[in-house]
Amino acid sequence: FTSASLIRFIRHERLMPLTFEEVSAAYKAAMNDKDSGPLKRILADDFRWKMFARKDGASANKEQTVYWNLHTDMTQTDYKTVYNGEDLVIGTFNISVEGEEDTIVVSIGHLSDDGTQVTVCEHLRGPYTGGKDSKPSLSFFI
């Protein structure tokens, strides 16, 4: 095995859990490219998207989440991994909407027991504290 073929084998056999990069790529395919296939594959059938911004504790299921990502005018960019674990993936990304300042999102994905799917997604979204050209500050999350 070369290192590249070993990595492909491990990923194919799912000996390792999903990573934030893999989860982000699936969301990006749906949101930016309008391709729902990767997102449908990684979201568990009983998936819940918890929305902290909603005071009523609302959440969305798998079907609603896929639909929203396919129909939003937002785009996701600039992914950064904070943590890849056996039960959680955590990272940040930017959200862009034409004519608006970019915002930053902290996203937490809870993984299935076998690590092959996302069962719950939680996120918080907020402004860059110094404008679009500044470095992100996560102080508004704390």
C-alpha positions in Angstrom: 0.0 0.0 0.0 1.1 3.6 -0.7 0.0 6.1 1.9 -2.6 7.5 -0.5 -4.1 4.1 -1.2 -4.1 3.2 2.5 -6.0 6.4 3.3 -8.5 5.6 0.5 -8.9 2.1 1.9 -9.4 3.3 5.4 -12.0 5.9 4.3 -13.7 3.4 2.0 -13.9 0.7 4.8 -14.8 3.4 7.3 -12.2 2.4 9.8 -12.0 6.0 10.7 -15.0 8.3 11.6 -16.0 11.2 9.3 -13.9 14.3 9.6 -15.0 17.9 9.7 -13.5 18.3 6.2 -15.7 15.5 4.9 -18.8 16.9 6.5 -18.1 20.4 5.3 -17.5 19.1 1.8 -20.9 17.5 1.8 -22.6 20.7 3.0 -20.7 22.8 0.5 -21.8 20.5 -2.4 -25.4 21.0 -1.4 -25.2 24.7 -0.6 -22.8 26.0 -3.2 -23.1 23.4 -6.1 -26.7 22.3 -5.5 -25.7 18.7 -5.3 -27.5 16.9 -2.5 -26.0 13.4 -2.9 -23.0 13.7 -0.5 -25.2 15.4 2.2 -27.9 12.8 1.9 -25.3 10.1 2.4 -23.7 11.5 5.5 -26.8 12.6 7.4 -28.5 9.9 9.5 -32.1 9.1 8.8 -33.0 10.5 12.3 -30.8 13.6 11.8 -31.6 16.8 13.7 -30.3 20.3 12.9 -30.5 22.2 16.2 -31.0 26.0 15.7 -29.6 27.9 18.7 -30.7 31.2 17.1 -34.3 30.2 17.5 -35.7 31.0 20.9 -38.4 28.3 20.5 -35.8 25.5 20.3 -36.8 24.7 16.7 -34.9 22.0 14.8 -35.0 20.6 11.3 -34.9 16.9 10.2 -32.8 15.4 7.4 -35.3 16.2 4.6 -35.7 19.8 5.7 -32.0 20.3 6.1 -31.2 19.0 2.6 -34.0 21.2 1.1 -32.8 24.3 2.9 -29.2 23.8 1.8 -30.2 23.3 -1.8 -32.4 26.5 -1.9 -30.5 29.0 0.2 -28.7 31.9 -1.4 -25.8 31.6 1.1 -22.5 30.1 0.2 -20.0 28.4 2.5 -16.2 29.0 2.3 -13.0 28.9 4.3 -13.4 25.8 6.4 -11.1 25.3 9.4 -11.1 22.2 11.6 -11.0 22.6 15.3 -11.5 19.0 16.4 -12.0 15.6 14.7 -13.0 12.9 17.2 -14.8 9.5 17.2 -18.1 11.1 18.3 -17.8 14.8 17.4 -16.4 17.0 14.6 -16.0 20.7 15.2 -14.9 23.6 13.0 -15.6 27.0 11.6 -16.5 28.3 8.2 -17.6 31.6 6.6 -21.1 32.3 5.2 -21.4 34.7 2.3 -24.6 36.4 1.1 -24.3 38.8 -1.9 -24.5 42.4 -0.7 -23.9 41.5 3.0 -20.9 41.3 5.3 -19.5 37.7 5.7 -20.3 35.9 8.9 -18.5 33.1 10.8 -20.1 29.9 11.9 -18.9 27.5 14.6 -20.4 24.0 13.8 -20.5 20.9 15.9 -21.4 17.6 14.3 -22.4 14.6 16.5 -21.5 11.3 14.8 -23.2 8.0 14.8 -21.7 5.2 16.9 -19.9 3.9 13.9 -18.8 7.3 12.8 -20.2 7.1 9.3 -23.0 9.6 9.6 -23.9 12.9 11.4 -26.8 12.5 13.8 -27.0 16.1 15.1 -25.7 19.4 13.9 -25.4 22.4 16.2 -24.1 25.7 15.1 -23.7 29.4 16.1 -23.3 32.2 13.6 -22.1 35.7 14.2 -20.3 38.7 12.7 -16.6 39.2 12.2 -15.9 41.7 15.0 -13.6 43.9 12.9 -15.3 43.7 9.5 -14.8 41.5 6.5 -11.1 41.9 6.2 -10.3 41.2 9.9 -9.4 37.9 11.5 -12.4 36.1 13.0 -13.1 36.5 16.6 -15.1 33.9 18.4 -15.7 36.0 21.5 -19.4 36.4 20.7 -19.8 32.7 21.2 -18.5 32.8 24.8 
